[in-house]
Amino acid sequence: MHLSLEYLNLYQDKTQKKTMALVSGIYEKKASADSALAVLKQAAAKAFVVKTEMYIGCIH
């Protein structure tokens, strides 16, 4: 599992501009995200999944 510290408003519009989030993964399938969440909740009870739309690819 890889971790990345990012601004939460990149993924969730209703958050304040400088709210930070520890992102543990980007998953295409809900089942994969839920599986990772179950593992994370053992260490961080407040962990949650954010569903978002994201472009992955070249922006040239």
Order of alpha helices (4+ residues) and beta strands (2+ residues): beta-beta-alpha
